[in-house]
Amino acid sequence: MGDHKERQPVRVGAAVRRRRRALELTLAVVSERSGLSVPFLSQVENDRARPSRTSLEKLADALRTTAVELLAAADPACSVDVVRAEHIEDGDFEPRTRPLVRGHHQLHASEFTGDHDAGREFRHRNDELMYVADGAVEIEAEGRAYRLGRGDTLYLTGGVRHRWRATVPDTRVVVVAVAEHIEAVKDRSR
């Protein structure tokens, strides 16, 4: 059974488009800077063409970044990745955080077990969902306190300041969020 991530070609188009839009450039400007045609750049952004290494480097230069950075921000063409549960000894109640998704993706997910730094305030650019798998938590968001028990969820839109703490030992909270590099919503908070 394959628990590992299969090596797949990457889709660099979305990363190129995100970078170009972040710089507020048109395809025509990128074409002029890179020496690559507008139709080719459009095909790259729509994942209908894969740039050669040389073309990717020209494109990266035009976007004031590197080919390595564009590839790092690229989406896998298709992927399946299993993250197995950690074996925890009975009686081990040490706080821990475990990523549930590996790599650079549009969603981030983590599992928090045990106590948590209740004084730490969070404010994420994009939306997130908190799900209490076991135990109970108290969450302070936008000046209000919310008590959540096993099976409860709390949805926070991007920009909401919040902090939380476990109120029961061995609490497990799963947090799923839209990745920070994705512009899912216009930046409401800044």
C-alpha positions in Angstrom: 0.0 0.0 0.0 1.4 3.4 -0.9 1.6 5.7 2.1 4.1 7.9 0.4 3.5 10.7 -2.0 3.9 9.7 -5.6 6.2 11.9 -7.7 3.9 13.9 -9.9 4.5 16.7 -12.4 3.7 20.1 -10.9 1.2 22.7 -12.2 3.2 25.9 -12.1 0.4 27.9 -13.8 -1.4 29.0 -10.7 1.8 30.0 -9.0 2.8 32.1 -12.0 -0.7 33.7 -12.2 -0.7 34.5 -8.4 2.8 36.1 -8.6 1.9 38.1 -11.7 -1.4 39.4 -10.1 0.4 40.2 -6.9 2.8 42.4 -8.9 -0.2 43.8 -10.8 1.3 43.0 -14.1 -0.5 42.1 -17.4 0.5 39.2 -19.6 1.8 41.7 -22.1 4.2 43.2 -19.6 5.5 39.8 -18.5 5.8 38.9 -22.2 7.9 42.0 -22.9 10.1 41.4 -19.8 10.6 37.7 -20.5 10.7 37.5 -24.3 8.0 34.8 -24.2 4.8 35.2 -26.2 1.5 36.2 -24.6 -0.3 33.1 -26.0 2.5 30.9 -24.5 2.2 32.6 -21.1 -1.5 32.2 -21.1 -1.1 28.5 -21.8 1.4 28.2 -19.0 -1.0 30.0 -16.5 -3.8 27.7 -17.6 -1.6 24.6 -17.3 -2.0 23.8 -21.0 1.8 24.2 -21.5 4.7 23.3 -19.3 7.7 25.8 -19.6 11.2 24.4 -20.2 13.8 25.2 -17.5 15.1 28.1 -19.6 11.5 29.5 -20.1 10.7 29.1 -16.5 13.9 31.0 -15.5 13.0 33.8 -18.0 9.5 33.9 -16.6 10.8 34.0 -13.0 13.1 36.9 -13.8 10.2 38.8 -15.4 8.2 38.2 -12.2 11.1 39.2 -9.9 11.4 35.8 -8.3 13.3 32.6 -9.0 12.4 29.4 -10.7 12.8 27.6 -7.4 10.3 29.8 -5.7 7.8 29.3 -8.5 8.2 25.6 -8.3 7.9 25.7 -4.5 4.6 27.5 -4.9 3.3 25.2 -7.6 0.4 22.9 -7.2 0.9 19.1 -7.7 -0.9 17.9 -10.8 -2.6 15.3 -8.7 -1.7 13.9 -5.4 -2.7 11.5 -2.7 -0.9 11.6 0.6 -1.7 9.6 3.7 -0.6 11.0 7.0 -0.7 8.2 9.6 -1.7 8.7 13.2 1.1 8.9 15.7 1.5 6.2 18.3 1.1 7.7 21.7 1.9 5.8 24.8 -0.9 5.5 27.4 -0.5 8.2 30.0 1.4 10.5 27.7 -0.4 13.8 27.9 2.3 16.1 26.6 0.9 18.9 24.4 1.7 18.3 20.7 0.9 19.7 17.3 0.7 17.5 14.3 0.4 18.6 10.7 -2.3 16.6 8.9 -1.3 17.8 5.4 2.3 17.8 4.1 3.7 20.2 1.6 2.6 23.4 0.0 -1.2 23.2 -0.6 -4.3 25.4 -0.7 -5.4 24.0 2.7 -3.5 23.6 5.9 -4.7 21.3 8.6 -3.2 20.6 12.0 -4.2 18.6 15.1 -3.5 20.1 18.5 -3.5 17.7 21.5 -3.3 18.7 25.1 -2.8 22.2 26.5 -2.2 25.2 24.4 -0.7 28.6 24.9 -3.9 30.4 25.8 -2.2 33.8 25.7 -1.2 33.6 22.1 -3.5 35.6 19.8 -4.0 34.5 16.2 -5.2 36.5 13.2 -5.1 34.6 9.9 -5.4 36.1 6.5 -7.9 33.5 5.3 -10.8 31.6 6.8 -10.4 28.6 9.2 -12.5 26.0 10.9 -11.8 24.6 14.3 -13.2 21.2 15.2 -13.1 19.7 18.7 -12.4 16.0 18.2 -12.1 15.3 22.0 -12.3 17.3 25.2 -13.4 20.9 25.3 -12.0 24.4 24.5 -12.8 28.0 25.2 -12.2 30.4 22.3 -12.2 34.1 22.5 -13.0 35.8 19.2 -13.9 39.4 18.5 -14.5 40.0 22.2 -16.8 37.1 22.9 -16.1 33.8 24.5 -17.3 30.5 23.0 -17.2 27.1 24.8 -17.0 24.1 22.5 -17.2 20.5 23.4 -16.5 17.2 21.5 -18.0 17.4 18.0 -18.5 21.2 18.0 -17.0 23.5 15.3 -16.2 27.2 15.1 -15.8 28.9 11.8 -13.7 32.1 11.7 -13.5 34.4 8.7 -10.1 35.8 7.7 -8.9 38.7 9.8 -10.7 37.7 13.0 -8.5 38.0 16.1 -8.8 35.0 18.3 -7.2 32.9 21.0 -8.1 29.5 22.5 -7.3 27.1 25.4 -8.1 23.6 26.3 -10.4 23.3 29.3 -10.1 19.5 29.6 -6.9 17.5 29.7 -6.0 15.5 26.5 -8.2 17.8 24.4 -7.8 17.3 20.6 -8.6 20.2 18.2 -8.4 20.0 14.4 -7.8 23.3 12.6 -8.3 23.5 8.9 -7.5 26.8 7.2 -7.1 28.2 3.7 -3.3 28.6 3.2 -1.8 32.1 3.7 -0.4 32.1 0.2 -3.9 31.8 -1.3 -5.8 35.1 -1.8 -9.2 33.5 -0.9 -10.6 36.8 0.3 -9.6 40.4 -0.2 -7.6 41.4 2.9 -10.4 42.7 5.1 -8.2 43.1 8.2 -5.5 45.4 7.0 
